[in-house]
Every structure is written in C-alpha cells, then in structure tokens.
Amino acid sequence: MTGSTFFSVAKIPDGGSGGTTQAETRLYNERLVLSLIRRHGQLSKSDLTRLTGLAAQTLTTLVNRATDSQLLVRREPLRGRLGQPSVPYALNPEGAHAFGLKIDHRSADLVLVNFTGDVVALERTTFALPSPREIVGFARGAIARICRRHRAIAADRIAGLGIASPFYHGEAGGDGDSRLDEWKQVDVRAELDGLFDWPVYLFNDGTVSAGAELMFGAGLGRADFLYAYVGHMIGGGLVLDRHLFPGRNKLAGAIGAMPVPGRKNGAATLGERASLRALARRAGSKGDLVWSPEGDWSTLGRDLAQWIEELAEGLVHVTRSVVALIDVDGIVVDGAVPPAVRKEIARQLRRGLATRFLDRPEPFTVVEGSFGHLAPAIGGASIPLLVKYSNDKEILFKDDREAVRQA
C-alpha cells in the first residue's frame, strides 16, 4: 500500500466538535474510575466517591460494571478502622492486553503487555537497515507466535497494536540505499491495520515512551513532566495535566531538535551533540558497543564520561527552556543505555539544575525512567490501552466513537 499516512496516527477523525451525549458521559466516568485506580494502586468505592464527586449509587454501578467486565478485581477488606471494613478495588492485570512494536535504525521489538504494564511476551529482530516490508513481516509473524503461546488471552481482551517509530528513517543509512525510498511508498500502519481486527496506532517513539512512563512507570501519579529518551537520536514527550500531549503534528516534546550551546563549533541540536550516534562516532573502533544497551560500557572510558557530561549540559539547557515555556515540575530521563549510565546522566542533570529553579513554589524533580531500551515498545503498547481505557476526553470523544455507540 502506498501513501503518506505512515506519518499520521490511525483513523484520525474529521476534527468536528459538539456536545456530550449521555453515553459519552457514562463512558468517560467509567474510564475516570479506571484511571484513578491506576494512579493510586487501589481505591474503595468511598474513596472514588470522594475523588470524583459522583453520587455513591453511580460509583457503585460503575465499579460493579468494571468488576463484572474483569477490568477490576476486589481486594481483601481493610480492617482496623472505624465503621464497616473498606473494600479496595485494583486493576486486573489480565483484564486487557496490548501489543507494542518498536522500530529503529537497526532492530525491531514486539511486546505484549497486560493491563498493568507487565511484559507478557517479547520478540526481537535485527537488521542492517530495516525495510517496511521486513518490519510488517516480522510483526505479523511475532504476533501470530505470541498469540499461539498465549491462547488463554481472548481476542476481545487485546486493545490494539501501537507502533513506535522515530519517523526519520532517512537518517538510518547512507545515501542511495533503495530501501530508504520504501518508507515513502509503504504505509506500515495501514499494512498492519489490514491484518488484524483490533486498531493499529502509530506515534513518534519519544511520545509513546512518555506514555509508558505515564501509564506504568515513573510518571504514574505525576501531573506534568518532560520526558527525554536517549537513543540513536534523542527523542522526547510531554505529559500535561496527567494526559499525554502529542501535539497537533504528533511531535510535541521533540527535544532532540532543540539547539544547545557547545564548547566547540558553536551551537548545534541536542541530538547532534549527545545522541547515541554521536557517542558511537566519538568512540571510534569501540562504537559498536553503543548499540548493546545490556553490555558493559565501562571500556568506553573517557569518551563515555565526556559524552555524559555534554548530554547532561544539553539537557540542562533544554529543560530550562521547556520549564520557562510550559511550567512542568519534572523530567523523566531514560534511554537505550545501561542502568549505570542512565543513573549518572540523571545525577549530573540533577546537579546542573540544583540551583536553577529555587524560586518555584513546587520543587523540580529529575527521575530515572523505568524501561530502558524497551521503553518505545512498551510505550507503543500503552497507546491502545490509553485510548480504550483512559479518561482523556480528547481521545475518548474523537477516537472511540464505536465504543460510545455500543455503550
């Protein structure tokens, strides 16, 4: 299939707006309950009544419906308090599943995650340079194999497939490679969408990685944060008011394209100065080690130390600019790097920002991400779950009309 919708999200509607129907309101309230329980871990009906402001009878109906649908599970009563024991409810890990596909310049990961973000299955493949047809073939085969191994998961429990792509495959190889032209001709999302009954979504890999943190990781419970992912290039995402904010062109938070000052040769973008590609060039003959995030990078020595220092300095500059414009209270830093490297990046970034935001009413936090090199794949899987089960009004009322009609 040809076309340009490789660069767009699945099934974008016409963008019209209007009033809210009773079915839409009920669906929103159901998802509000699920979102609050995800954020807090477990909540009782009285907790939910207090947090939502909905009537107790309405909350009882919503919780019972979600429990009957196996999206929630009833925990043991909490005793030792005044009055009747409080019965908490939590998300049922087996209540829903989703697939996530990560594409990068030399590999692809396919994961199946459950409702609470645990990786149920993982398959990986590598390429000299991936073509879209190879990606489609890998995804189709991997999903078929995983479904055979996990027959107990009903098809109607799979929310969909989310694709995480860097969008810039022209940077993955040299000039004149005919395989690069295929990315302009083959619509990967549409090809995969035609193979399955569930919906298929495509987002920038930095955006979906932020979604993984929002749904399952260090961003769970945080109202706003900037997300930075250090990979072949540097990607990013934004979470505002507890919702993933992809932006009109689905590229919000693309911090790798932001200019940063340099010690030599003037300003350049953060991605040019401090991506893994930049580290590989710096490391010379040892550069191949950079593409093994589970390996021992200590042999990179001074090259690694200088790269971390430049990356942290660049992230300080970018973070200050973003905070001045958007007023977020934290940054989550992750990447396809060993945990020790990620920890050092966060430490130096924290030190560089220590005196920058002393006048803020709320402290600014720097935290490590949760998923490392699997963040884009898990993030891809987070998108169908976010679309189908979150209380994001924009997503709910624009991308799930069929669910509303059936409610």
C-alpha positions as CSV (number, residue, x, y, z in Angstrom):
1,M,0.0,0.0,0.0
2,T,1.3,3.4,-0.9
3,G,0.7,6.8,0.7
4,S,2.0,9.1,3.4
5,T,-0.1,8.1,6.4
6,F,3.0,6.4,7.9
7,F,3.5,9.8,9.5
8,S,0.0,10.0,11.0
9,V,-2.0,8.4,13.8
10,A,-4.5,5.8,13.0
11,K,-8.0,6.7,12.0
12,I,-7.9,10.4,12.6
13,P,-11.5,11.7,12.5
14,D,-12.7,14.9,10.9
15,G,-11.9,17.0,14.0
16,G,-15.5,18.2,14.4
17,S,-16.7,19.1,17.9
18,G,-20.0,19.2,19.6
19,G,-22.0,18.4,22.8
20,T,-21.5,15.4,25.0
21,T,-24.1,12.6,24.9
22,Q,-25.2,10.6,27.9
23,A,-23.4,7.5,26.6
24,E,-20.2,9.6,26.2
25,T,-20.5,10.9,29.8
26,R,-21.0,7.4,31.2
27,L,-18.0,6.1,29.2
28,Y,-15.9,9.0,30.5
29,N,-16.9,8.3,34.1
30,E,-16.1,4.6,33.7
31,R,-12.6,5.5,32.4
32,L,-12.2,8.1,35.1
33,V,-12.7,5.3,37.7
34,L,-10.1,3.1,36.0
35,S,-7.6,6.0,35.6
36,L,-7.9,6.9,39.3
37,I,-7.4,3.3,40.4
38,R,-4.3,3.0,38.1
39,R,-2.9,6.2,39.6
40,H,-3.5,5.2,43.3
41,G,-3.0,1.5,43.0
42,Q,-6.2,0.6,44.8
43,L,-9.3,2.5,45.9
44,S,-12.6,1.8,47.7
45,K,-15.9,2.9,46.4
46,S,-16.0,5.6,49.2
47,D,-12.5,6.8,48.1
48,L,-13.8,7.1,44.5
49,T,-16.9,8.9,45.6
50,R,-14.7,11.5,47.4
51,L,-12.3,11.9,44.5
52,T,-14.8,12.1,41.7
53,G,-17.7,13.9,43.3
54,L,-20.1,11.4,41.8
55,A,-23.0,10.0,43.7
56,A,-22.4,6.9,45.7
57,Q,-25.0,4.9,43.8
58,T,-23.4,6.0,40.5
59,L,-20.0,4.9,41.7
60,T,-21.3,1.6,42.8
61,T,-22.8,1.0,39.4
62,L,-19.5,2.0,37.7
63,V,-17.3,-0.2,39.9
64,N,-19.6,-3.2,39.7
65,R,-19.7,-2.9,35.9
66,A,-15.9,-2.8,35.6
67,T,-15.6,-5.7,38.0
68,D,-18.1,-7.8,36.0
69,S,-16.1,-6.9,32.9
70,Q,-13.0,-8.2,34.7
71,L,-11.2,-4.9,34.4
72,L,-11.2,-4.6,38.2
73,V,-10.6,-7.1,41.0
74,R,-11.9,-6.9,44.5
75,R,-9.2,-7.0,47.2
76,E,-9.4,-8.1,50.8
77,P,-11.3,-5.7,53.1
78,L,-9.2,-3.3,55.1
79,R,-10.0,-3.8,58.7
80,G,-9.0,-2.0,61.9
81,R,-10.8,1.3,61.1
82,L,-14.0,2.8,62.4
83,G,-17.2,1.6,60.8
84,Q,-17.5,-1.2,58.2
85,P,-14.4,-2.6,56.6
86,S,-13.3,-0.8,53.5
87,V,-13.1,-2.9,50.3
88,P,-10.5,-1.7,47.9
89,Y,-10.5,-2.4,44.1
90,A,-7.5,-2.7,41.9
91,L,-6.8,-3.1,38.2
92,N,-7.0,-6.7,37.0
93,P,-3.7,-7.4,35.1
94,E,-5.5,-9.9,32.9
95,G,-8.3,-7.5,32.2
96,A,-6.8,-6.2,29.0
97,H,-3.6,-6.6,26.8
98,A,-2.0,-4.7,24.0
99,F,0.9,-5.2,21.5
100,G,3.7,-2.7,21.0
101,L,6.1,-2.5,18.1
102,K,9.3,-0.5,18.2
103,I,11.1,0.3,15.0
104,D,14.6,1.8,15.0
105,H,17.5,2.1,12.6
106,R,18.8,-1.5,13.1
107,S,16.3,-3.5,15.1
108,A,12.6,-4.1,16.0
109,D,10.9,-5.2,19.2
110,L,7.4,-6.6,19.5
111,V,6.0,-6.9,23.0
112,L,2.7,-8.0,24.5
113,V,1.8,-6.2,27.8
114,N,-1.0,-6.7,30.3
115,F,-3.3,-4.1,31.8
116,T,-0.7,-3.1,34.4
117,G,2.2,-2.9,32.0
118,D,3.9,-6.2,32.7
119,V,5.7,-7.6,29.6
120,V,4.0,-11.0,28.9
121,A,6.0,-11.8,25.7
122,L,8.8,-10.2,23.8
123,E,10.4,-10.9,20.4
124,R,13.3,-9.0,18.8
125,T,15.0,-9.0,15.4
126,T,17.9,-7.0,14.0
127,F,18.5,-5.6,10.5
128,A,21.4,-4.0,8.7
129,L,18.8,-1.4,7.7
130,P,15.1,-2.2,8.1
131,S,12.7,-2.0,5.2
132,P,9.0,-1.5,5.8
133,R,8.1,-4.9,4.3
134,E,10.6,-6.6,6.6
135,I,9.0,-4.8,9.6
136,V,5.5,-5.9,8.6
137,G,6.6,-9.5,8.1
138,F,8.3,-9.5,11.5
139,A,5.3,-8.0,13.3
140,R,2.8,-10.4,11.6
141,G,4.9,-13.4,12.4
142,A,5.8,-12.4,16.0
143,I,2.1,-11.6,16.9
144,A,1.0,-14.9,15.4
145,R,3.6,-16.8,17.5
146,I,2.8,-14.9,20.7
147,C,-1.0,-15.5,20.2
148,R,-0.4,-19.2,19.8
149,R,1.7,-19.3,23.0
150,H,-0.9,-17.4,25.0
151,R,-4.2,-18.9,23.8
152,A,-5.8,-18.1,27.2
153,I,-5.9,-14.4,26.2
154,A,-9.2,-13.8,24.4
155,A,-9.1,-11.8,21.3
156,D,-11.5,-9.2,22.7
157,R,-9.1,-8.6,25.6
158,I,-6.5,-7.2,23.1
159,A,-6.9,-3.4,22.9
160,G,-4.8,-3.0,19.8
161,L,-1.3,-2.5,18.4
162,G,0.8,0.6,18.9
163,I,3.8,1.4,16.7
164,A,6.7,3.5,18.0
165,S,8.8,4.9,15.1
166,P,11.4,7.6,15.1
167,F,9.9,8.9,11.8
168,Y,13.3,9.7,10.4
169,H,14.4,6.5,8.7
170,G,16.3,8.5,6.1
171,E,18.9,9.0,8.8
172,A,19.3,5.3,9.4
173,G,21.7,4.6,6.5
174,G,23.8,6.0,3.7
175,D,22.7,7.9,0.6
176,G,21.5,6.0,-2.4
177,D,20.1,3.0,-0.5
178,S,16.9,2.0,-2.3
179,R,15.4,0.6,0.9
180,L,15.1,4.1,2.3
181,D,12.7,5.0,-0.6
182,E,10.3,2.3,0.5
183,W,9.5,4.2,3.6
184,K,8.0,6.9,1.4
185,Q,5.9,4.3,-0.5
186,V,4.7,1.7,2.0
187,D,2.3,2.7,4.8
188,V,3.3,0.4,7.6
189,R,0.4,1.3,9.9
190,A,-2.1,0.7,7.1
191,E,-0.5,-2.6,6.2
192,L,-0.7,-3.9,9.7
193,D,-4.1,-2.4,10.3
194,G,-5.4,-4.6,7.4
195,L,-4.1,-7.8,9.1
196,F,-5.9,-7.5,12.4
197,D,-9.3,-6.8,13.8
198,W,-8.0,-4.5,16.5
199,P,-7.0,-0.9,15.8
200,V,-3.4,0.0,15.0
201,Y,-1.8,3.3,16.0
202,L,1.4,5.0,15.0
203,F,3.2,7.7,17.1
204,N,6.7,9.1,17.4
205,D,8.8,6.8,19.6
206,G,9.6,9.6,22.1
207,T,5.9,10.3,22.5
208,V,4.9,6.7,23.2
209,S,7.8,6.2,25.6
210,A,6.5,9.1,27.6
211,G,3.1,7.2,27.5
212,A,4.8,4.2,29.0
213,E,6.0,6.2,32.0
214,L,2.6,7.9,32.4
215,M,0.7,4.6,32.4
216,F,3.1,2.2,34.1
217,G,6.3,3.8,35.3
218,A,8.0,6.7,37.0
219,G,5.4,9.2,35.6
220,L,2.4,7.4,37.2
221,G,0.9,9.9,39.6
222,R,2.8,12.9,38.3
223,A,0.6,15.7,36.9
224,D,3.1,17.1,34.4
225,F,6.6,16.2,33.2
226,L,9.0,16.4,30.3
227,Y,10.3,13.1,29.0
228,A,13.7,12.5,27.4
229,Y,14.8,9.3,25.7
230,V,18.4,8.9,24.6
231,G,18.6,6.6,21.6
232,H,20.0,6.6,18.1
233,M,18.7,10.1,18.2
234,I,17.3,11.9,21.2
235,G,13.5,11.9,21.5
236,G,11.1,13.2,24.0
237,G,7.5,13.7,25.0
238,L,5.2,15.8,27.2
239,V,2.6,14.9,29.8
240,L,0.4,17.8,30.8
241,D,-2.4,17.6,33.4
242,R,-1.9,13.8,33.6
243,H,-2.5,13.4,29.9
244,L,-0.1,12.5,27.1
245,F,0.2,15.6,24.9
246,P,1.4,14.6,21.4
247,G,0.7,18.0,19.8
248,R,-1.1,18.8,16.5
249,N,1.5,17.1,14.4
250,K,2.2,14.3,16.9
251,L,5.7,15.6,17.5
252,A,5.4,17.6,20.8
253,G,8.4,17.2,23.0
254,A,10.9,16.6,20.2
255,I,13.8,17.9,22.3
256,G,16.5,16.4,20.2
257,A,15.8,19.1,17.6
258,M,16.4,21.9,20.1
259,P,19.6,23.9,19.7
260,V,22.0,23.8,22.7
261,P,25.2,25.8,23.2
262,G,28.5,23.9,22.7
263,R,32.1,24.3,23.8
264,K,33.3,24.0,20.3
265,N,32.0,24.9,16.9
266,G,29.1,27.0,18.3
267,A,25.5,25.8,18.8
268,A,24.1,22.5,17.5
269,T,21.0,20.5,18.3
270,L,20.9,18.3,21.3
271,G,20.6,15.2,19.1
272,E,23.7,16.2,17.0
273,R,25.8,16.7,20.1
274,A,24.7,13.9,22.5
275,S,22.7,11.1,20.8
276,L,24.0,7.5,20.8
277,R,25.0,8.1,17.3
278,A,27.2,10.9,18.5
279,L,28.7,8.7,21.2
280,A,29.4,5.9,18.6
281,R,31.3,8.4,16.4
282,R,33.3,9.6,19.4
283,A,34.1,6.0,20.5
284,G,35.6,5.1,17.1
285,S,36.6,1.5,16.9
286,K,34.6,0.7,20.1
287,G,31.5,2.4,18.7
288,D,29.6,-0.8,18.1
289,L,29.3,-1.4,21.8
290,V,27.0,1.6,22.0
291,W,24.3,-0.4,20.3
292,S,24.3,-3.0,23.1
293,P,22.4,-1.4,26.0
294,E,22.8,-4.5,28.1
295,G,26.6,-4.6,27.6
296,D,29.5,-3.2,29.7
297,W,30.2,0.3,28.6
298,S,33.0,0.9,31.1
299,T,35.6,0.2,28.4
300,L,34.5,3.4,26.6
301,G,36.3,5.2,29.3
302,R,36.8,8.9,28.8
303,D,34.7,9.0,25.7
304,L,31.7,7.9,27.7
305,A,32.4,10.3,30.5
306,Q,32.7,13.3,28.2
307,W,29.6,12.3,26.3
308,I,27.5,12.0,29.5
309,E,28.8,15.4,30.6
310,E,27.8,17.0,27.3
311,L,24.4,15.3,27.3
312,A,23.7,16.5,30.8
313,E,24.7,20.0,30.0
314,G,22.5,20.0,26.9
315,L,19.5,18.6,28.9
316,V,20.0,21.3,31.5
317,H,19.7,23.9,28.7
318,V,16.7,22.2,27.1
319,T,14.9,21.7,30.5
320,R,15.3,25.3,31.5
321,S,13.8,26.4,28.1
322,V,10.8,24.0,28.4
323,V,10.1,24.9,32.0
324,A,10.1,28.6,31.1
325,L,7.5,28.0,28.4
326,I,5.3,25.2,29.7
327,D,5.9,25.2,33.5
328,V,6.3,21.5,34.2
329,D,7.6,20.2,37.5
330,G,9.9,17.4,36.5
331,I,11.8,15.5,33.9
332,V,12.0,11.7,33.4
333,V,15.2,10.5,31.7
334,D,15.6,7.2,30.1
335,G,17.3,5.6,27.1
336,A,18.8,2.6,25.4
337,V,21.7,2.7,27.8
338,P,22.9,0.6,30.7
339,P,21.2,1.4,34.1
340,A,24.5,2.7,35.5
341,V,24.8,5.2,32.6
342,R,21.2,6.3,33.0
343,K,21.8,6.9,36.7
344,E,24.9,9.0,36.0
345,I,23.0,11.1,33.4
346,A,20.2,11.8,35.9
347,R,22.8,12.6,38.6
348,Q,24.6,15.1,36.5
349,L,21.3,16.6,35.2
350,R,20.0,16.9,38.8
351,R,23.3,18.6,39.9
352,G,23.1,21.0,36.9
353,L,19.5,22.0,37.7
354,A,20.0,22.2,41.5
355,T,20.1,26.0,41.7
356,R,18.1,26.8,38.6
357,F,14.5,26.6,40.0
358,L,14.9,27.7,43.6
359,D,12.1,30.3,43.2
360,R,9.5,27.8,42.1
361,P,6.6,27.0,44.5
362,E,7.0,23.3,43.8
363,P,10.4,21.6,43.7
364,F,11.6,20.4,40.3
365,T,12.4,16.7,40.2
366,V,14.7,14.7,38.0
367,V,13.9,10.9,38.0
368,E,15.2,7.9,36.0
369,G,12.9,6.2,33.6
370,S,11.6,2.7,34.2
371,F,12.1,0.7,31.0
372,G,15.4,1.4,29.3
373,H,15.7,0.1,25.7
374,L,12.2,-1.5,26.0
375,A,10.5,1.9,26.6
376,P,9.4,2.5,23.0
377,A,7.9,-0.9,22.6
378,I,6.1,-0.8,26.0
379,G,5.1,2.7,25.1
380,G,3.6,1.6,21.8
381,A,1.5,-0.9,23.8
382,S,0.4,1.8,26.2
383,I,-1.3,3.7,23.4
384,P,-4.2,1.3,22.7
385,L,-4.8,0.9,26.4
386,L,-4.7,4.7,26.9
387,V,-7.2,5.2,24.0
388,K,-9.6,2.5,25.2
389,Y,-9.4,2.8,29.0
390,S,-8.2,6.3,30.0
391,N,-10.3,9.3,30.9
392,D,-8.7,11.6,28.3
393,K,-11.7,13.4,26.9
394,E,-10.0,14.3,23.6
395,I,-9.1,10.7,22.9
396,L,-12.3,9.4,24.2
397,F,-14.6,11.6,22.2
398,K,-12.6,11.7,19.0
399,D,-11.0,8.2,18.6
400,D,-13.6,5.8,20.1
401,R,-16.9,6.7,18.6
402,E,-17.7,3.0,18.0
403,A,-17.3,2.3,21.8
404,V,-19.7,5.1,22.5
405,R,-22.3,3.8,20.1
406,Q,-22.1,0.3,21.7
407,A,-22.2,1.6,25.3
